[in-house]
Amino acid sequence: MKDTTAPARVSRAVSTLTDDQALELISQARQHLAAIQDVQSATLGVRKTSALQSLVRAAGASRATVNEASLIHIEYERRAGEILLELKQAGEYGPGRKQHTECHLPAHQVTHRWQDMARVPEEEVEAYVAKKRASESGEITSAELQRMGARIRRQEEEARRMAESRAVEAKPTVELSDCIPWLERQDPCGLLLTDPPYATDVEDISAFAESWLPLALSKVRPTGRAYVFVGAYPGELHAYLGVLLRHGWESQVLAWYYPDTLGPNPAKAYKSVWQAILYTWGPEAPPLIGETLTEKTTVQRFNMNSGIEHGRQHQWQKPDGLAERIVRLSSEPGDLVLDPFSGTGTFLLQASKLGRVARGCEADPEMLEIAVRRGCLHE
Ligand SMILES: C[S@@+](CC[C@H](N)C(=O)[O-])C[C@H]1O[C@@H](n2cnc3c(N)ncnc32)[C@H](O)[C@@H]1O
């Protein structure tokens, strides 16, 4: 008696499937593909063509027919990938938006593969297929196309990173604002690098330090760092060190030494040729970057560059070289660098030159004007 169970029927269908019938099924699938516009239909097509591929192989079809079955399967995968990329671009799919489960899609890894395959331009797919058809043992596979697509994705990502860092280079931004409301609005940063007004310019330095520093440090990522320039006045050092110690931040006192300073010598006191830089880092901060040990010492010698011949535009302006070194040793390209007391924009300009995203604020419109003249963008 004839076995009518499903596996037996499938087995009979497989054993009687000719190459011509297989090619006819593939042709029907190709016609259907042209009409596919949504990800669910494309996904269903991927499943059906996968089954067709297995059927053709099991029927012992010729290599050419097996290759045609693989190709139609790849075309469905590419269509599904194309639709997903379009949805992503439109902001309708991706992290935080529609997830795989909502779209009834297979695991992320699989759809990621489809998206990579969709990145390969049509001409390159045609060239690949032609090469395989021409070779007697050539087998068309999804895996090879995915590798080609992954390479294109990596190139695109690299080009985007380069474009972003070029855009960043051109535009450090400064806002005209008091530091408190500005800091409240900032995203977590990789580096806080700032130079607040000195004790000589604020009424109560302790209250001032307590008003902004804890807020600013709360914006530093656990992997980040902060540098605060502080005048070498006992009251100012006491105020800022007090805040750091009270809030339990691990820290170190660095000295910026500037032997070229001009001006009268005080009678009883020593002539001041240094400023403190309070340095602190998050609990997950990686080691300082860079091989040159001489750069990573607690005393940093950089001349003040006084005099118009060095392009100095304001007495508060810090040396570019010092800012450049701190940014380079302490952050990576693409990191967000914040300066709530931007002044003439020295720190932001150097951060931006090194490909960091640099944002700052400044309360004095005249200082901001200098920063803009030096290349910052008034936000
Ligand atoms: C020492 S200077 C910074 C100099 C800067 N590092 C440079 O290289 O040009 C301090 C700056 O903080 C600004 N400032 C003072 N109080 C501020 C506040 N509450 N919010 C924002 N900026 C303030 C001052 O106008 C001044 O430009």
The ligand as a Tripos MOL2 file, in Angstrom:
@<TRIPOS>MOLECULE
LIG
   27    29     1     0     0
SMALL
NO_CHARGES

@<TRIPOS>ATOM
      1 C1         40.4200   82.0640   33.8320 C.3       1 LIG1
      2 S1         39.3030   82.4250   32.6350 S.3       1 LIG1
      3 C2         39.4240   81.0700   31.4790 C.3       1 LIG1
      4 C3         40.5070   81.2590   30.4770 C.3       1 LIG1
      5 C4         40.5780   80.1790   29.4340 C.3       1 LIG1
      6 N1         41.0630   78.9480   29.9910 N.3       1 LIG1
      7 C5         41.4440   80.6090   28.2530 C.2       1 LIG1
      8 O1         42.4570   79.9330   27.9290 O.co2     1 LIG1
      9 O2         41.1130   81.6160   27.6540 O.co2     1 LIG1
     10 C6         37.7470   82.1630   33.4050 C.3       1 LIG1
     11 C7         36.5430   82.5230   32.5580 C.3       1 LIG1
     12 O3         35.3570   82.1890   33.2570 O.3       1 LIG1
     13 C8         34.3510   83.1470   32.9390 C.3       1 LIG1
     14 N2         33.3200   83.0700   33.9990 N.ar      1 LIG1
     15 C9         33.3520   83.6210   35.2400 C.ar      1 LIG1
     16 N3         32.2470   83.2810   35.9440 N.ar      1 LIG1
     17 C10        31.5130   82.4780   35.1170 C.ar      1 LIG1
     18 C11        30.2700   81.7930   35.2750 C.ar      1 LIG1
     19 N4         29.5650   81.8350   36.4200 N.pl3     1 LIG1
     20 N5         29.8180   81.0500   34.2360 N.ar      1 LIG1
     21 C12        30.5070   80.9760   33.0860 C.ar      1 LIG1
     22 N6         31.6780   81.6230   32.8660 N.ar      1 LIG1
     23 C13        32.1850   82.3700   33.8810 C.ar      1 LIG1
     24 C14        35.1280   84.4570   32.8890 C.3       1 LIG1
     25 O4         34.4290   85.4260   32.1300 O.3       1 LIG1
     26 C15        36.4350   84.0180   32.2670 C.3       1 LIG1
     27 O5         36.4090   84.2140   30.8780 O.3       1 LIG1
@<TRIPOS>BOND
     1     1     2 1
     2     2     3 1
     3     2    10 1
     4     3     4 1
     5     4     5 1
     6     5     6 1
     7     5     7 1
     8     7     8 2
     9     7     9 1
    10    10    11 1
    11    11    12 1
    12    11    26 1
    13    12    13 1
    14    13    14 1
    15    13    24 1
    16    14    15 ar
    17    14    23 ar
    18    15    16 ar
    19    16    17 ar
    20    17    18 ar
    21    17    23 ar
    22    18    19 1
    23    18    20 ar
    24    20    21 ar
    25    21    22 ar
    26    22    23 ar
    27    24    25 1
    28    24    26 1
    29    26    27 1
@<TRIPOS>SUBSTRUCTURE
     1 LIG1         1 GROUP 0 **** ****
